[in-house]
């Protein structure tokens, strides 16, 4: 669980820090726009991969045990949810 919290915190910090007090502007001035975007994208991908791996390794507590029809019901509702999302 600690690994998950650290990974999620790192991901959130990566996305919050550049928005504060012109940090992004200074980084872009130092590296250039293309290099900044490339490094930021690679860091984001690496951190989201870490969050996914940490999520899969975290201990799990089932609040309820789904029945087989729950999965079928969810799949049948997906076209409706996509249509509503597009309409929004």
Number of C-alpha atoms within 10 A of each C-alpha: 12 9 15 18 14 14 21 19 14 17 20 14 11 15 12 10 12 15 11 8 9 10 12 15 13 12 14 14 11 11 12 12 13 10 13 16 13 11 12 15 12 12 14 17 13 13 19 17 14 19 21 15 14 19 17 11 12 14 8 9 6 6 6 6 7 9 8 8 9 11 11 10 10 11 11 11 11 11 11 11 12 11 10 10 9 8 7 6
